[in-house]
Amino acid sequence: MNQNKHQILFRLFDSFIPVISIGEKVLLFSVCSYREEMVKRNFQTAVIDTPGGLLKYYKGCEGPAPLTDADIMSASTPLLEAFDKLVEQRRFFLKEGQQISHIVTQSDLDKIPMRLAMMGFISVWETYLRDLVKTDIPDWQQSLSARRMQDAQKLFALKSARNEEIDLIQCLQLADLGSIFSKKQGFKRFLPDGNREEYDNMVRKIGKLRDALAHSQAVLPFSWKEIHLLLAFIRNAIRSV
C-alpha cells in the first residue's frame, strides 16, 4: 500500500464523520422554566427561547447570555476537526441551515463515532508502519528481542497452517513496530525535533489507547487533551512522510 492509499484511509476517519453524529438534540426552554427543567433533566446547559433570540445558560453562571459565533459550529464539521475545538472549549451549539439543532460537549467525545475514529486512526498508523518496515528497514529483525521474534513466528506458523497468505511482518504487534523505529534514530522521521524517550512514550500511550478501545473499556486511560496529542502525532507523522 503506498502513501496515497494510506492517506485515503486516513481521510476516511479524519474528514467524513460529522460532529452531529455525537451531538444531542437541543431542547428549547422558556425563561420562566429553564432552571426547573435543568434540575429535572440533570442538564448542565440550557438553551432559552426568547422573542429576541436564543440565549444560553450554563449551570453556575449568574444568568442567561446571548449565543455568539464563538459558541456555534456547523453540524457538518468533521468530527476530528471538532475535536480540535472541543479540547479548548467545553461545548458548542451545532447549526443546521439557519437553526441551532444540537449541542455537543466534551462528554460526547466518548460516544461510538469518536471511538471508531480513534481506532481507525490507530489502525491506519499500524498499517503504515508495517509497510514502511517492508520497504525501508530490511534488517528490522535485529531491532526485536528473541522473545518478540518467537511470538511473531508462532503467529506466522499458526496463520500459515490456515493457508493465509501472510508474511512475518504482518504478525508483528504494534509495540514491535514502534520498537523497530525506536532504534538507530528511526523515530526522527516521525518526531524530528524530539528524542527517543519522547517517541517511546508516545508509542506506548498509543498502544495503551488502542488496547482500551479494542476492549471497549468504559473509561479511557488518558484525558481528552492527551488523546488529542496522540492523534495529532499520528496525523502529522502520516502527512509528513
Secondary structure as UniProt FT lines:
FT   HELIX           3..15
FT   HELIX           19..22
FT   STRAND          24..25
FT   STRAND          28..29
FT   TURN            31..33
FT   HELIX           34..41
FT   STRAND          45..50
FT   TURN            51..52
FT   STRAND          53..58
FT   TURN            59..60
FT   STRAND          65..66
FT   HELIX           69..71
FT   STRAND          72..74
FT   TURN            75..76
FT   HELIX           79..86
FT   TURN            87..88
FT   STRAND          91..96
FT   TURN            97..98
FT   STRAND          99..105
FT   HELIX           106..110
FT   HELIX           112..136
FT   TURN            138..139
FT   HELIX           140..143
FT   HELIX           146..161
FT   TURN            162..163
FT   HELIX           168..171
FT   HELIX           174..182
FT   HELIX           183..189
FT   TURN            192..193
FT   HELIX           196..214
FT   TURN            215..216
FT   HELIX           224..240
//
